[in-house]
């Protein structure tokens, strides 16, 4: 009887120790193999194009870009490829947006490491997986939003606007955000104006403070931005 082919997995994360941990977890499984790893958005997209894996374990915060960009690009090019997002973010809105963008699962990096393998298996099977830390929050948000048709505050932001809002909260300035997203500073300025309008914020200082405060509520540390 022929052996069943192993599921081919790539790891895209900018932290070497975390990549190593994922590779070790995957390598312990008889029916999985890690066929490559990348430390950034550009290298992750290149790796996936070359290897055409069954699944990518993907971080949202990458040194040269953003995991949403990887998702958007590869979902178009490799529609059969599946994604498990494993992120430091513990906000249900981020998890919801990742699932909406095409991820099959979302895990907080605060979860038990063994949960990664469980989540990979669920996502490979075609089902959706949300880690225990966020499962109740995500479910409650989806139910409440559907029942109330609610769209205000951060929920009113587009995925790109939420992306930029998060990056502002992490301490990046306009030039850095523009470089990471591959757009002009004028484009970032326009997005910032839209975000301020949607959130009812009077100026750039209020926007930065709000973004940093939101990051802090997630238990994340943000350095003060170098400019507005």
Secondary structure, DSSP 4 states (H G I P E B T S, - for coil): -PPPPPEEEEEE-S-HHHHHHHHHHHHTSTTEEEEEEESSHHHHHHHHHHH--SEEEE-SEETTEEHHHHHHHHHHH-TT-EEEEEES---HHHHHHHHHTT-SEEEETTS-THHHHHHHHHHHTT--EE-HHHHHHHHHHHHHHHHHT---GGGGS-HHHHHHHHHHHTT--HHHHHHHHTS-HHHHHHHHHHHHHHHT--SHHHHHHHHHHHHHHTT---PPPS--
